[in-house]
Amino acid sequence: MKNFAAIFFLSLILFACSSTKKNIKANANNIKANTNTTVTKINSVDTSLKANDGSSYQNAIIIDDKSEATGIAKEYDWLKKNYYGYSFISQSLNNYEGKPYDIIKIKTADGIEKRIYFDISKFFGKF
């Protein structure tokens, strides 16, 4: 009877160890799957952030205002909020596909020169 109890106890331990290995392997696969999902979500968010970043005419920041004075102030508020510590280099008014755009050239706090495009069609020429 002692041998039966010893064999039963040993079998129970071996079964428990083999189950643990399977669970560890299953958990590792789940972690890997969740990590891949997270990376995909991050990449999709990064892609969506590129719209209306002011990097081109097509991605111009749209200033929705009714007068030039407040519209121009909103351009500089946007620059301060998105490029804190920037230095102003120049500003120009251009027309592109029948719409007026302000292009403001800045130097970021990191020392990188950028042109930021603003669609000013909603307030341009309105005092």
Summary of the structure (lengths in Angstrom):
residues: 127
radius of gyration: 30.5
end to end distance: 102.2
largest distance: 102.2
contacts: 296
relative contact order: 0.13
helix: 49%
strand: 22%
